[in-house]
Amino acid sequence: MVHGSAAAIVDTRGVVRGWSEGARELTGYPADEVVGRPARDLLTEDLTADAVADLVGTAVLRRRDGSSVALLLTACAVLGEDGQPSGYMITAEAPGAPEPTLAGQAFQHASVAMSVFDAGQHYLRLNDVACRIMGVPQEALLGQHFPESVEDRQAHRGWLAHLRQVVDTGRPVRYESFTGAPALNREHSWTTDMWPLRDGDGEVHAVAVASFDSTAQYWARQRLLLLNEAAATIGTTLDVVRTAEELIGLLVPRYADFASVDLLDWVLGTDEPPTVLEGDILLRRVAHGSAHEGTPEAAVRLGEADVYPAPSPPARALRDGRAALSQAGEPDFMRWVAERNTRAPAGRPYRKGAHSLLAVPLRARGTTLGVVVAVRISHPDDFGDDDAVLGEELASRAAVCIDNARRFARERTTALALQNSLLPRGLPGQAVVEVAHRYLPCGSLAGVGGDWFDVIPLSGSRVALVVGDVVGHGIPSSATMGRLCTAVRTLADVDLPPDELLTHLDDLVTHLASDDRDDEAAELGATCLYAVYDPVSRRLTTAAAGHPPPAVVLPDGTAHLVPLSAGPPLGVGGLPFEATEIELPEGAVVALYTDGLIEDRDRDLDHATDELCRALTARTDTLDDLCDSVLKAVLPEEPGDDVALLLARTRALGADRVATWDVEPDPAHVAATRQAATEQLTAWGLEEASFVTELVVSELVTNAIRYGEPPIQLRLIRDRTLICEVSDGSSTSPHLRRAHAFDEGGRGLLLVAQLTQRWGSRQTGSGKTIWAEQSLEPADF
């Protein structure tokens, strides 16, 4: 018998009949003390039924000195003359004994953890690597049930389930997990193969396990996943601060316990970048994050500037243009932590255990923008070379996004400054339409174009919606735009119909072009769309000069373009302008826009207008949201022109806010008309306005009877103001003049002008209308 191995012969009654020298050395019992005794006396506990039936299993033997040892026992039947078993040869291998076979040596000295379990998940054998991972020798585990060998049973439920699966199904499995082990200080990634071991009858009586430590591969995959996630999550908006926050959200807590992004001041302003970064460097904190609530590691508040000393890792990274690693115990790291703790708010130092720092510069297009600093505190591993490579890749992607955001912010600031100087400062308050607008200057080097929009209150609670586009870019176009915008407001104040207004505007553009000495500027043209909405009749009257037609979204969710007979662009001349009139239900949305929204050389115009109509039907909470939705859905990826979009949701003035009377052309009916108006004001709860209204009605109706022609009509409109209108069939408009001392007339309109907020006249298809407005208290309308 080889030293270290043991053998014994046991008869069918379980009595020991033979005892080898190896058995004596293993247990300490000589043959004369064992032979003739029941084998059961040598066991600390009875064998399991499965072990007896399978003739293989783990047993714990009691040594002669009182100690015990767990052994893998294998039995082989000894046959008598009749061919029946007369006993069993039982063999066992002593712990630590040299492997007698090449296969056994390969198992024992394999570079991966290998073990064997019986069908009940008891340890039968482990190799050296498995013992090191478990932190105990093999003899301490042999025969032990697997769940009893680990402290966190919940974390190893998957392992145990797969062991049972192999026994139940007889098929091998591959199992991947991320768990700890008794002798390891942190969790590892494991790739585990389990396969069945069968007896002579083909039954599964044990399971072999090989576990490979795949932690390095696991973290490599995690780094790739982090890079992929960075591509999707960093730079979702053209905002510098938001982009920095997205980078921090990616780093904490998976990559670092604390991280910060500090930028050079010029990145957030309009200055040019510095040519050289030397000495102490001033940076401004734009984002930071921590794995601990309240971000206790932050020594600098968001938005504050701080000076980074020249020897510090962040300053070194900025100067060198590459990642700077620093670990606990290194002079630079210790100085950095000490300096940071000195400036910590409320004296809060770094949490105990800060041990590694990585500073990576943010560089894009050859320009340094700032630095990202990552600190590990609870994370057990120091930053290494692989982490530095990953940090540089993440910082590079983030830097490009930050630089894009910086460039966009700078261009946007310039464009908005020009826009604010030329476009209306604010849309006037009125009640008949709810409006929202967007103006996007193009990003080309040619500069801002000449797109404009406006909302102009008119008499009778009507409102004018205007959108125009001057051809070309730069200062000539902007100057022309300013002239046209002022001219439209002036003509609108005269209350011209849309087609007549465009005719006058066309003459103006023609004169501007002929008077301009610059040949290039003389070729400038313009398009314009002018629409008037009347909330009483709910009619929209529109005329266009070479401009795309407006779109209308009805309350039922359908959208269509308004059919227009568009005239030529302004300044071309030769053809008249025609007005189109449609009736709109309350709550309809009218969309006016410039051609930059739908025109692009890479797409069909009809397809673009169909996209616009579909986008206008999107369900949104507000018109502002609808503006954004339309721009997102319709705007070309790279607009070649400015874009102006004006949305107006209509409201109607119902019969309860409008009162109309036909007036007989007889002075005797003036008093009755005045009384009817007073009664209407009383019904509206506007008794305080009765005195002024009586005077206005009396004067305007009397003038219509005296100087106008039938038919004569009086209309009162209760809106944000109280509007009194008198219409007649004459086209002759009155004008305000100051009466002399002995004049019999001329004082009426002067009195109206003094008593009302404003007054005026407008031409109609059948004559004219004289109107006057009185202001009301906010609670009255």
C-alpha positions in Angstrom: 0.0 0.0 0.0 1.4 3.4 -0.9 2.1 5.7 2.0 -0.8 8.0 2.7 -3.4 5.6 1.3 -5.6 3.4 3.4 -7.6 0.2 2.8 -9.8 -2.1 4.9 -11.9 -5.2 4.3 -15.4 -5.2 5.7 -17.7 -8.2 5.6 -21.4 -8.1 4.7 -22.3 -7.6 8.4 -20.1 -4.5 8.6 -17.4 -6.1 10.7 -13.8 -5.2 9.9 -11.9 -8.3 8.6 -8.7 -6.6 7.2 -6.6 -3.5 8.0 -3.7 -2.0 5.9 -0.6 -0.3 7.1 -1.9 2.9 5.5 -5.1 2.6 7.5 -3.0 2.3 10.7 -0.9 5.4 9.8 -4.1 7.4 9.0 -6.2 6.5 12.0 -3.6 5.5 14.6 -5.3 2.1 15.2 -3.3 -1.0 14.9 -4.9 -4.0 13.2 -5.4 -6.0 16.4 -7.6 -3.2 17.8 -9.8 -2.9 14.7 -10.1 -6.3 13.1 -13.2 -8.0 14.4 -14.9 -4.8 15.4 -17.9 -3.2 13.6 -16.8 -0.5 11.1 -19.4 1.8 12.5 -17.3 2.2 15.7 -14.8 4.1 13.6 -17.3 6.7 12.3 -18.4 9.8 14.1 -21.8 9.5 12.3 -23.5 6.9 10.1 -23.1 7.0 6.4 -25.9 8.4 4.3 -28.2 6.0 2.5 -27.1 7.4 -0.8 -23.4 6.7 0.0 -24.2 3.1 1.0 -26.2 2.5 -2.1 -23.6 4.1 -4.4 -20.6 2.5 -2.6 -19.0 6.0 -2.6 -19.3 8.9 -0.2 -17.7 11.1 2.4 -17.2 9.9 6.0 -15.7 11.3 9.1 -13.4 8.8 10.9 -12.5 9.0 14.5 -8.7 8.7 15.1 -7.2 6.9 18.0 -6.1 10.2 19.6 -9.7 11.5 19.6 -9.4 13.7 16.6 -11.4 13.2 13.4 -10.7 13.3 9.7 -13.0 13.5 6.7 -12.3 11.0 3.9 -13.7 10.1 0.5 -14.4 6.4 0.8 -14.8 4.1 -2.2 -16.1 0.5 -1.8 -15.6 -2.5 -4.1 -17.4 -5.8 -3.6 -15.4 -9.0 -3.0 -17.2 -12.0 -4.5 -17.3 -15.5 -2.9 -17.4 -19.0 -4.6 -21.2 -18.6 -5.2 -20.6 -15.3 -7.0 -22.3 -13.3 -4.3 -20.6 -10.4 -2.3 -18.9 -11.8 0.8 -17.5 -8.4 1.8 -16.1 -5.1 0.5 -12.7 -3.6 0.0 -12.9 0.1 1.2 -10.2 2.5 0.1 -9.5 6.1 1.2 -6.9 8.7 0.4 -5.3 10.6 3.2 -5.4 14.4 3.2 -2.3 15.9 1.6 -1.1 12.7 0.2 0.7 12.9 -3.1 -1.5 12.3 -6.1 -0.8 8.8 -7.5 -2.2 9.6 -11.0 -1.5 12.2 -13.6 -5.1 13.1 -13.7 -5.2 13.6 -10.0 -2.2 15.9 -10.1 -3.8 17.9 -12.9 -6.9 18.3 -10.8 -5.0 19.3 -7.7 -2.6 21.8 -9.3 -5.0 23.4 -11.8 -4.9 27.2 -12.1 -8.7 27.4 -11.7 -10.7 26.5 -8.6 -12.0 22.9 -9.0 -14.1 20.9 -6.6 -16.3 17.8 -6.5 -19.7 17.5 -4.7 -21.8 14.5 -4.1 -25.5 14.4 -5.1 -26.5 16.0 -1.8 -24.1 19.0 -2.4 -21.5 17.8 0.1 -17.8 18.5 -0.6 -16.0 15.4 -1.8 -12.8 17.0 -3.0 -11.2 20.4 -3.6 -7.9 21.5 -5.3 -5.4 23.9 -4.0 -6.9 27.0 -5.7 -10.4 26.3 -4.3 -9.0 25.8 -0.8 -7.2 29.2 -1.0 -10.4 30.9 -2.1 -12.4 29.3 0.7 -9.6 30.1 3.2 -9.5 26.7 4.8 -7.8 23.3 4.1 -9.5 20.6 2.3 -10.0 18.3 5.3 -12.1 21.1 7.0 -14.6 21.1 4.1 -14.8 17.4 3.1 -18.2 16.1 3.9 -19.6 19.6 4.8 -22.8 20.7 3.1 -22.1 23.6 0.7 -24.5 26.2 2.3 -22.8 25.7 5.7 -19.5 26.7 4.2 -20.5 30.2 3.2 -21.7 33.1 5.4 -23.9 34.8 2.9 -26.2 32.0 1.8 -28.5 34.4 -0.1 -25.6 35.4 -2.4 -24.8 31.8 -3.2 -28.4 30.6 -3.9 -27.7 30.6 -7.6 -24.6 28.3 -7.2 -26.6 25.8 -5.1 -29.5 25.9 -7.5 -27.2 25.0 -10.4 -25.6 22.2 -8.5 -29.0 20.7 -8.0 -29.9 21.3 -11.6 -26.9 19.2 -12.8 -27.9 16.3 -10.5 -31.6 16.5 -11.6 -31.0 16.9 -15.3 -27.7 15.2 -15.8 -26.6 18.0 -18.2 -23.7 20.4 -17.7 -24.3 24.1 -17.1 -22.2 27.3 -17.4 -22.9 29.9 -14.7 -21.7 33.5 -14.4 -21.9 35.3 -11.1 -20.5 38.4 -9.3 -20.0 37.4 -5.7 -17.4 37.4 -2.9 -15.6 34.4 -1.3 -14.6 33.8 2.3 -10.9 34.5 1.7 -11.3 37.4 -0.7 -11.6 41.0 0.4 -14.1 42.0 -2.3 -16.4 40.6 -4.9 -15.1 38.9 -8.0 -16.7 37.9 -11.3 -16.8 34.1 -11.8 -17.4 31.9 -14.8 -18.3 28.5 -13.5 -18.7 25.2 -15.4 -20.5 22.3 -13.7 -20.8 18.8 -15.2 -22.1 15.5 -13.9 -20.0 12.5 -12.9 -21.7 9.1 -13.4 -21.3 5.6 -11.9 -21.2 2.3 -13.8 -24.9 2.4 -14.2 -24.9 5.8 -15.7 -26.5 7.5 -12.7 -25.3 10.9 -11.6 -23.5 10.4 -8.2 -21.4 13.6 -8.1 -20.9 17.0 -9.7 -17.5 18.4 -10.8 -17.1 22.2 -10.7 -14.5 24.5 -12.3 -14.6 28.2 -11.5 -12.6 30.8 -13.5 -11.9 34.2 -12.0 -13.1 36.5 -14.9 -12.9 39.8 -12.9 -10.5 41.4 -15.4 -12.7 40.5 -18.3 -15.8 41.7 -16.4 -14.3 45.1 -15.7 -13.2 45.4 -19.3 -16.8 44.8 -20.4 -18.0 47.3 -17.9 -15.6 49.9 -19.3 -16.9 49.3 -22.8 -20.5 49.6 -21.5 -19.6 52.8 -19.8 -18.2 54.2 -23.1 -21.3 53.1 -25.0 -23.5 54.7 -22.4 -21.4 57.9 -22.6 -22.1 58.1 -26.3 -25.8 58.0 -25.6 -26.1 60.1 -22.4 -23.5 62.9 -22.7 -24.4 65.8 -24.9 -28.1 65.4 -25.1 -28.5 69.2 -24.9 -26.5 72.1 -26.2 -26.0 73.4 -22.7 -22.5 73.5 -21.1 -23.6 72.9 -17.5 -26.1 70.2 -18.4 -23.4 68.4 -20.4 -21.0 68.5 -17.4 -23.8 67.1 -15.1 -24.3 64.3 -17.5 -20.6 63.4 -17.3 -20.8 63.4 -13.5 -23.9 61.2 -13.5 -21.9 58.7 -15.6 -18.9 58.7 -13.3 -20.6 58.5 -9.9 -20.8 56.0 -8.2 -19.7 53.4 -10.7 -16.3 54.9 -11.5 -15.7 57.2 -8.6 -17.1 58.1 -5.2 -16.8 61.8 -5.9 -16.2 63.7 -9.2 -16.2 67.3 -10.3 -16.0 69.3 -13.5 -14.2 72.7 -13.4 -14.0 74.9 -16.5 -11.8 77.8 -17.4 -13.8 81.1 -17.1 -13.5 81.9 -20.8 -15.5 78.8 -21.7 -18.6 80.3 -19.9 -18.1 83.8 -21.4 -17.1 85.4 -24.7 -13.4 85.8 -24.2 -10.8 84.1 -26.3 -9.0 81.0 -24.8 -5.6 81.6 -23.1 -2.6 80.7 -25.1 -0.6 79.3 -22.2 -1.6 77.7 -18.9 1.1 78.3 -16.3 1.4 78.5 -12.5 -1.8 78.5 -10.4 -4.9 78.1 -12.5 -8.3 79.7 -11.9 -11.2 77.3 -12.6 -15.0 77.6 -12.1 -17.0 74.7 -10.7 -19.9 73.8 -13.0 -20.9 70.3 -11.8 -20.0 67.8 -9.1 -21.5 64.7 -7.6 -21.0 62.2 -4.8 -21.9 58.7 -3.7 -22.7 60.2 -0.3 -25.7 62.3 0.4 -25.1 66.1 0.5 -21.8 65.9 -1.5 -19.7 66.3 1.6 -16.5 66.1 -0.4 -17.1 69.3 -2.3 -14.8 72.2 -1.1 -16.1 74.5 -3.9 -19.8 75.4 -4.4 -21.4 75.2 -7.8 -20.7 78.4 -9.8 -17.8 79.5 -7.6 -14.3 80.0 -8.9 -11.2 78.5 -7.2 -7.5 78.7 -7.8 -5.7 75.3 -8.2 -2.1 75.4 -7.1 0.5 74.6 -9.7 1.7 71.3 -8.1 -1.8 69.9 -7.7 -2.9 67.0 -9.9 -5.7 69.0 -11.7 -3.2 71.8 -12.6 -0.7 69.3 -13.7 -3.2 67.6 -15.9 -4.2 70.9 -17.5 -0.6 71.8 -18.3 0.4 68.3 -19.6 -2.7 67.7 -21.5 -3.0 64.1 -20.2 -4.4 62.3 -17.2 -2.7 62.7 -13.8 -2.8 59.8 -11.3 -2.2 60.3 -7.6 -2.5 57.8 -4.8 -2.5 57.9 -1.0 1.0 58.3 0.4 2.3 60.3 -2.5 3.3 63.9 -1.7 1.1 65.5 -4.4 -1.9 63.6 -3.1 -1.3 64.4 0.5 -0.9 68.1 -0.3 -4.0 68.1 -2.3 -6.1 66.5 0.4 -4.6 68.8 3.1 -5.3 71.9 1.0 -8.8 70.7 0.2 -9.6 70.0 3.9 -8.4 73.5 4.8 -11.1 75.0 2.5 -13.8 72.5 3.2 -17.2 74.1 4.1 -18.0 73.9 7.8 -14.7 72.1 8.3 -15.8 68.9 6.6 -12.8 66.9 5.5 -12.8 64.1 3.0 -14.5 61.0 4.4 -11.9 58.7 5.9 -10.4 56.4 3.3 -9.9 58.7 0.3 -7.0 56.9 -1.3 -6.9 57.6 -5.0 -7.3 60.6 -7.4 -7.5 60.9 -11.1 -7.5 64.3 -12.9 -8.2 64.3 -16.6 -8.1 67.5 -18.8 -11.1 68.4 -21.0 -9.7 69.0 -24.4 -11.6 69.5 -27.7 -10.2 70.6 -31.1 -6.8 71.2 -29.6 -8.2 73.6 -27.0 -8.2 73.0 -23.2 -11.6 73.7 -21.6 -11.2 72.5 -18.0 -10.6 69.4 -15.9 -12.6 66.6 -14.5 -11.4 65.2 -11.1 -12.4 61.8 -9.8 -11.7 60.5 -6.2 -12.1 57.0 -4.8 -13.1 56.7 -1.2 -15.2 53.6 -0.6 -14.2 52.0 -3.8 -11.5 49.4 -2.8 -9.3 49.7 -5.8 -6.9 52.6 -6.7 -7.1 54.2 -10.1 -4.8 52.4 -12.5 -3.6 52.8 -16.0 -6.7 51.2 -17.5 -8.9 53.7 -15.5 -6.7 56.6 -16.8 -7.3 55.5 -20.4 -11.0 55.2 -19.8 -11.1 58.6 -18.1 -9.3 60.2 -21.0 -11.8 58.6 -23.5 -14.8 59.8 -21.4 -13.3 63.3 -21.0 -12.6 63.5 -24.7 -16.2 62.8 -25.6 -17.5 65.1 -22.9 -15.1 67.9 -24.0 -16.4 67.8 -27.6 -20.0 68.1 -26.3 -19.0 70.9 -24.0 -17.2 72.7 -26.8 -20.2 72.3 -29.0 -22.5 73.7 -26.3 -20.1 76.6 -25.8 -20.0 77.5 -29.5 -23.8 77.2 -29.7 -24.3 79.4 -26.6 -21.9 82.0 -28.0 -23.7 82.1 -31.4 -27.1 82.1 -29.8 -26.1 85.0 -27.5 -25.0 87.0 -30.5 -28.1 86.1 -32.5 -30.5 86.9 -29.6 -28.9 90.2 -29.1 -29.5 91.1 -32.7 -33.0 89.7 -32.6 -33.9 91.7 -29.6 -32.7 94.9 -31.2 -34.8 94.4 -34.4 -37.8 92.3 -33.5 -40.7 93.4 -31.3 -39.6 93.6 -27.6 -42.8 92.0 -26.5 -46.2 91.1 -28.1 -49.0 93.5 -27.0 -51.6 92.3 -24.6 -54.9 91.4 -26.2 -57.7 88.8 -25.5 -58.8 87.5 -28.8 -55.8 85.2 -29.6 -53.4 83.3 -27.5 -50.0 83.5 -29.2 -46.6 81.8 -29.1 -43.6 82.3 -31.3 -40.1 81.1 -32.1 -37.4 82.9 -34.0 -34.3 80.9 -34.9 -31.4 82.7 -36.7 -29.5 80.6 -39.1 -26.0 79.5 -38.0 -24.3 80.4 -41.3 -21.4 82.8 -41.5 -23.6 85.1 -43.6 -25.3 86.3 -40.4 -28.9 86.8 -39.3 -31.4 87.2 -42.0 -34.5 89.4 -42.3 -37.3 87.2 -40.9 -39.8 89.0 -38.7 -43.2 88.5 -37.0 -45.6 90.7 -35.2 -49.0 90.8 -33.5 -50.9 94.1 -33.9 -54.1 95.0 -32.0 -56.7 96.6 -34.3 -59.9 98.4 -33.6 -63.1 96.4 -32.8 -61.1 93.8 -30.8 -59.5 92.5 -34.0 -55.9 91.6 -34.3 -53.4 91.4 -37.1 -50.9 88.6 -37.5 -47.8 89.3 -39.6 -44.9 87.2 -40.7 -42.3 88.4 -43.3 -39.0 87.5 -44.8 -36.5 89.7 -46.4 -34.3 88.0 -49.0 -30.6 87.7 -48.1 -28.6 88.1 -44.9 -26.6 90.6 -43.1 -27.0 94.3 -42.3 -28.9 95.3 -45.5 -31.5 92.7 -44.9 -31.8 93.5 -41.2 -32.2 97.2 -42.1 -34.9 96.5 -44.6 -36.6 94.2 -42.1 -36.7 97.0 -39.6 -38.2 99.4 -42.1 -40.9 97.0 -43.3 -41.8 96.0 -39.7 -42.4 99.7 -38.9 -44.3 100.3 -42.1 -46.6 97.4 -41.5 -47.4 98.7 -38.0 -48.1 102.2 -39.5 -50.4 100.9 -42.2 -52.1 98.6 -39.8 -52.9 101.6 -37.6 -54.7 103.1 -40.6 -56.9 99.9 -40.5 -56.3 99.0 -44.2 -57.6 95.7 -45.4 -54.9 93.0 -45.9 -54.7 93.3 -49.7 -54.5 97.1 -49.7 -51.9 97.0 -47.0 -49.7 94.8 -49.1 -50.1 97.1 -52.0 -48.8 100.0 -50.0 -46.0 97.9 -48.6 -45.1 96.8 -52.2 -44.7 100.4 -53.2 -42.5 101.1 -50.2 -40.1 98.2 -51.1 -40.0 99.4 -54.6 -39.0 102.9 -53.5 -36.4 101.5 -51.0 -34.8 99.5 -53.8 -34.8 102.4 -56.3 -33.4 104.9 -53.7 -30.6 102.5 -52.6 -27.3 103.2 -54.3 -25.9 99.8 -53.5 -26.7 97.6 -56.5 -26.5 94.5 -54.4 -28.9 95.9 -51.8 -31.2 97.1 -54.6 -31.9 93.6 -55.5 -33.3 92.8 -52.1 -36.9 91.6 -52.1 -39.3 90.5 -49.4 -42.3 88.3 -48.8 -45.1 89.0 -46.3 -48.2 87.4 -45.0 -50.8 89.7 -43.4 -53.9 88.2 -41.7 -56.7 89.9 -39.7 -58.8 88.0 -37.2 -62.2 89.3 -36.1 -63.4 87.6 -32.9 -67.0 88.8 -33.4 -67.5 87.3 -36.8 -64.8 84.6 -36.3 -63.5 85.4 -39.7 -59.8 85.4 -40.7 -58.9 87.6 -43.7 -55.5 86.8 -45.2 -53.4 88.2 -48.1 -49.9 87.1 -49.1 -47.0 88.6 -51.1 -44.9 85.6 -52.3 -45.2 84.0 -48.9 -46.2 80.4 -47.9 -49.9 80.1 -46.9 -50.8 79.8 -43.3 -51.9 76.5 -41.8 -55.0 76.1 -39.7 -55.6 73.4 -37.0 -59.3 72.9 -36.2 -60.5 71.8 -32.7 -61.2 68.3 -34.1 -57.5 67.8 -34.7 -57.4 68.2 -38.4 -55.0 70.6 -40.1 -54.8 72.1 -43.6 -53.3 74.9 -45.5 -55.4 78.0 -46.2 -55.9 78.2 -50.0 -54.5 81.6 -51.0 -54.0 83.4 -54.3 -50.5 84.6 -53.3 -49.3 87.7 -55.1 -45.7 88.3 -56.2 -43.1 89.1 -53.6 -42.8 92.7 -52.4 -40.9 94.9 -54.7 -41.7 92.9 -57.9 -44.9 94.7 -58.8 -47.2 94.0 -61.7 -49.9 91.9 -60.1 -52.6 92.8 -57.6 -52.9 91.1 -54.2 -56.0 89.2 -53.3 -57.5 88.6 -49.9 -59.0 85.3 -48.8 -61.6 85.1 -46.0 -62.5 82.0 -44.0 -64.5 81.4 -40.9 -62.8 79.7 -37.9 -64.3 77.9 -34.9 -63.2 79.1 -31.5 -60.1 77.3 -30.4 -58.6 77.0 -33.9 -54.8 77.4 -34.2 -53.4 79.5 -37.0 -49.8 78.9 -37.9 -47.8 81.6 -39.8 -44.2 80.8 -40.7 -41.3 81.6 -43.0 -40.0 79.4 -45.7 -36.9 78.5 -43.6 -39.1 76.1 -41.7 -40.1 73.9 -44.7 -37.7 74.6 -47.5 -34.6 72.5 -47.8 -32.7 71.4 -50.9 -32.7 67.8 -49.8 -36.5 67.4 -49.4 -39.7 67.9 -51.3 -41.7 71.0 -50.5 -45.1 69.3 -50.6 -43.7 66.6 -48.2 -42.5 69.3 -45.9 -45.8 71.0 -45.7 -47.5 67.7 -45.0 -45.1 67.2 -42.2 -45.9 70.6 -40.9 -49.6 69.9 -40.9 -49.0 66.6 -39.0 -46.8 68.3 -36.5 -49.4 70.9 -35.8 -51.9 68.3 -34.7 -49.6 67.0 -31.9 -51.2 67.0 -28.5 -49.4 69.5 -26.2 -50.2 71.3 -23.1 -49.4 74.8 -24.4 -48.8 76.7 -27.6 -45.1 77.1 -26.5 -44.8 73.3 -26.4 -46.5 73.0 -29.8 -43.9 75.5 -31.2 -41.1 73.3 -29.9 -42.8 70.2 -31.2 -43.3 71.7 -34.7 -39.7 72.8 -34.9 -38.4 69.5 -33.8 -40.5 67.6 -36.3 -40.3 69.9 -39.3 -37.1 71.9 -39.1 -34.3 70.7 -41.4 -31.3 69.3 -39.7 -29.1 72.2 -40.9 -31.4 75.1 -41.7 -30.1 77.3 -44.4 -32.2 80.3 -43.5 -33.8 82.0 -40.5 -37.0 80.5 -39.2 -39.9 82.5 -37.8 -43.0 80.6 -36.4 -46.1 82.3 -35.0 -49.0 80.3 -33.6 -52.3 81.9 -32.6 -55.2 80.1 -30.9 -58.4 82.0 -31.6 -61.1 83.1 -29.2 -64.5 84.3 -30.0 -66.6 87.1 -28.5 -70.1 85.6 -28.2 -73.4 87.3 -28.3 -73.2 88.0 -24.5 -70.3 90.4 -25.2 -71.6 92.1 -28.4 -74.8 94.2 -28.8 -75.9 95.6 -32.2 -78.7 98.1 -33.1 -79.8 99.3 -36.5 -80.4 103.1 -36.3 -83.0 105.0 -38.2 -81.4 108.0 -40.0 -83.6 110.4 -38.0 -82.3 112.6 -35.1 -85.4 111.7 -33.1 -84.1 108.2 -32.7 -80.8 109.2 -31.1 -82.3 109.3 -27.6 -83.7 105.8 -27.9 -80.4 104.5 -29.2 -78.6 106.2 -26.3 -81.1 104.6 -23.8 -80.6 101.1 -25.4 -76.9 101.4 -24.9 -77.3 102.5 -21.3 -79.6 99.5 -20.6 -77.0 97.2 -22.2 -74.3 98.6 -20.0 -76.5 98.0 -16.9 -77.0 94.4 -18.0 -73.2 94.0 -18.3 -72.6 95.6 -14.9 -70.8 98.6 -16.4 -73.0 101.4 -14.9 -69.9 103.4 -14.2 -69.2 103.7 -17.9 -72.7 104.8 -18.8 -72.0 108.6 -18.6 -69.1 108.6 -21.1 -70.8 106.0 -23.3 -74.0 108.1 -23.6 -71.9 111.1 -24.7 -69.9 108.9 -27.2 -73.0 107.2 -28.6 -74.9 110.5 -28.9 -72.0 112.2 -30.7 -71.2 109.3 -33.1 -74.8 108.4 -34.0 -75.7 112.1 -34.5 -72.7 112.6 -36.8 -73.6 109.4 -38.8 -77.2 110.7 -39.2 -76.0 114.2 -40.1 -73.1 113.5 -42.4 -73.3 109.8 -43.3 -75.6 107.7 -45.4 -77.8 104.7 -44.5 -77.6 102.1 -43.3 -76.5 103.2 -39.9 -75.6 100.7 -37.2 -74.4 100.9 -33.5 -72.3 98.2 -32.0 -71.0 97.8 -28.4 -68.3 95.3 -27.7 -67.2 94.3 -24.2 -63.7 93.1 -24.3 -60.7 94.3 -22.3 -62.0 97.7 -23.3 -65.5 98.9 -24.0 -65.7 99.6 -27.7 -68.4 101.7 -29.3 -68.7 101.5 -33.1 -71.0 103.4 -35.4 -71.1 102.3 -39.1 -72.7 104.1 -42.0 -72.7 103.8 -45.8 -70.5 106.8 -46.5 -66.8 106.5 -47.2 -66.0 110.0 -46.0 -64.0 109.8 -42.8 -64.1 112.5 -40.2 -61.0 114.1 -38.7 -60.3 115.8 -35.5 -60.1 119.6 -35.5 -60.2 122.2 -32.8 -63.3 124.4 -33.0 -63.0 128.1 -32.7 -64.9 130.2 -30.1 -67.9 131.1 -32.4 -68.1 127.8 -34.4 -71.4 126.0 -34.1 -69.8 122.5 -34.6 -66.5 120.7 -34.4 -66.5 120.1 -30.7 -68.0 116.6 -30.8 -65.0 114.5 -31.9 -62.8 116.6 -29.6 -65.0 115.6 -26.7 -64.9 112.0 -27.8 -61.1 112.1 -28.0 -60.9 113.6 -24.5 -63.2 111.1 -22.8 -62.1 107.9 -24.4 -58.8 106.0 -24.4 -58.5 106.2 -28.2 -60.7 106.6 -31.3 -60.5 106.2 -35.0 -62.1 105.2 -38.3 -61.7 102.4 -40.8 -63.0 101.8 -44.2 -65.4 98.9 -44.9 -66.7 97.3 -48.0 -70.0 99.3 -47.7 -68.7 102.5 -46.1 -66.8 103.3 -42.9 -66.9 102.7 -39.1 -66.1 105.2 -36.4 -65.0 103.7 -33.2 -64.0 104.7 -29.7 -62.5 102.7 -26.8 -62.9 103.2 -23.1 -60.7 101.5 -20.6 -62.3 99.1 -18.0 -61.2 98.0 -14.6 -59.6 94.4 -14.7 -62.6 93.0 -12.8 -65.1 94.3 -15.4 -64.0 92.3 -18.4 
